Amino acid sequence: MTHRFTKHGLEEMARRGLARELVQGVLDSPAQRVAQRSGRLALQSKVHFKDGEFLLRVIVEPLAEPPAVITAYRTSKIGKYWRPE
């Protein structure tokens, strides 16, 4: 599926040092899709970085056409966001 990157999303990715290719990988093949209270969707995957394993979360506005990437970030708090299957 094609996604559009918002200006804010690109700025936050740059600020956090997240390569567009890495975020695109999560968009193309997320390990999990988690609905958010705001109606947005968190696409997330566990990713290995130089400093360890993190959860890479990409927040998407699914009703936009095409769906829009609002922001992306990595977190070490995997247990807080990961949903058991």
C-alpha positions in Angstrom: 0.0 0.0 0.0 1.2 3.5 -0.8 1.6 6.0 2.1 2.1 9.7 2.0 4.6 11.2 4.4 3.4 14.4 6.1 5.8 17.3 6.6 5.6 16.7 10.4 6.3 13.0 9.9 9.4 13.7 7.8 10.6 16.3 10.3 10.2 13.9 13.2 11.9 11.1 11.4 14.9 13.3 10.6 15.0 14.6 14.2 15.0 11.1 15.6 17.5 9.8 13.0 15.1 7.3 11.4 15.8 6.5 7.8 12.9 6.7 5.4 13.7 3.2 4.2 13.5 1.8 7.7 10.1 3.4 8.2 9.0 2.2 4.8 9.9 -1.4 5.8 7.5 -1.2 8.7 4.8 0.3 6.5 5.2 -2.5 4.0 5.3 -5.3 6.4 4.4 -4.4 10.0 4.6 -7.1 12.7 1.5 -5.6 14.4 -1.3 -3.2 13.7 -2.6 -1.5 16.8 -5.7 0.7 16.8 -5.3 4.0 18.7 -8.0 5.9 20.6 -7.7 8.8 18.1 -8.8 6.6 15.2 -5.2 6.4 14.0 -3.3 3.2 13.5 0.1 2.3 14.9 2.1 0.0 12.6 5.0 -1.5 14.6 7.8 -4.0 14.4 10.8 -4.9 16.6 14.0 -3.7 15.0 17.6 -4.2 15.8 19.7 -1.0 16.0 23.4 -0.6 16.9 22.4 0.1 20.5 19.9 -2.8 20.9 16.4 -3.9 20.0 13.7 -1.3 19.9 10.1 -1.1 18.8 9.7 1.1 15.8 6.2 2.6 15.7 4.8 4.4 12.7 1.6 6.3 13.4 -0.7 6.5 10.4 -3.9 8.3 9.6 -5.7 5.5 7.8 -8.7 7.5 6.5 -6.5 9.9 4.5 -6.1 9.2 0.8 -3.5 7.8 0.5 -3.0 6.9 4.2 -0.7 9.5 5.8 2.3 8.9 8.1 1.9 11.3 11.0 5.0 10.4 13.0 7.5 7.6 13.6 9.6 6.8 16.6 11.5 4.0 18.3 11.0 3.0 21.9 12.7 0.7 24.3 9.4 0.1 26.1 8.5 -2.8 24.0 6.3 -4.4 26.7 4.2 -1.2 27.0 3.1 -1.3 23.3 3.6 -4.9 22.1 0.3 -6.8 22.0 0.5 -10.6 22.7 -1.0 -12.6 19.8 
